Amino acid sequence: MAPEGQGEPHMWIALAAWVTSAAAGTLPGQVDASSPHFELEQAYTEAEDYAAFQRLEQRIDALLAEAAEDADLYWMKSRAMFEQGELVDRSAGIDMVAHYQAMAKSSEKGLELRPGDPHLRFAHGIALARLGTTKGVLSSLFLARDVEADWLAATEGSYASLGGEEALPTDAYHALGVFYRLVPDWWIVQVIAGTRGSLDKSLEMHEKAVAGRVSIDSLKELGVTELCIAESRGDDAMRARAMATFDRALAMPAHGAKHQIDHQHIRGMKVDPSMACEYSRDGQQDLDRKRLDK
């Protein structure tokens, strides 16, 4: 569903149902023992470090060698690759552009088998977005419209992993929130990319994501947008709100390296709020308008 539809009753009914079911311990579309590839879902939930997700990708590749027509395996492979990218040692010299290109190809193969599938489109959008932030947002604006379209389509999905680590549509809202913050709100971006950023849209998307599932990363990104708005508009009330959101995230126990990194980044932004608008989990972005004008 499109993020502009604030007045659509069915959207709020669906969101209320999501929150109610989450409180009861079961999320819409949540994996259970009858789900396809339940053993891979278990491995995804149990994995905590780079090596574990790398082994999971290898297991999926072995299955694809025997069942290349199984569309689900392609988003599962893409997801394992994404998690590796979030945990990789950036000083290790790994070619992350090639990594995310391979991730995009995996989701594209799945979409050939199952066109329009929300989970595959979500994975495809993530791969393109990470290519963009790896190369630099301003040098990758040609990808922006496709990323936005993929993630808007993914808001129609209904899925939750075994432990709730990944969920649709919540994670699609989360991703769109980051997108609308990092893509500049400049008229020239609209001309080049066919879309543009919006801090107000970013805030709306992150609020929906947190309403769906409160987690360290959802609170972190909500706080980043709140702090970016505060820095951009000189809004002291929003700055206080951002710090309170960050404190909520820091109060949650960090399970695994991924959340430890999130806690580290939150502490960094509390010390240096100027980082917020250009923050990306895989590296600060250069959003200097002069670079685009050149």
FENCORNOR-V383414 format. One record per run of one state. SS is the DSSP state (@ for helix, = for strand, . for the rest). FROM is the first residue (numbers start at 0). LEN is the number of residues. If there is no record, write none. Layout:
ss & from & len
SS & FROM & LEN
SS & FROM & LEN
//
This chain:
ss & from & len
. & 0 & 8
@ & 8 & 16
. & 24 & 5
= & 29 & 1
. & 30 & 7
@ & 37 & 9
. & 46 & 3
@ & 49 & 17
. & 66 & 4
@ & 70 & 17
. & 87 & 8
@ & 95 & 18
. & 113 & 4
@ & 117 & 18
. & 135 & 1
@ & 136 & 18
. & 154 & 4
= & 158 & 2
. & 160 & 6
= & 166 & 2
. & 168 & 1
@ & 169 & 13
. & 182 & 4
@ & 186 & 7
. & 193 & 5
@ & 198 & 14
. & 212 & 3
@ & 215 & 18
. & 233 & 2
@ & 235 & 15
. & 250 & 6
@ & 256 & 15
. & 271 & 1
@ & 272 & 6
. & 278 & 10
@ & 288 & 5
. & 293 & 1
//
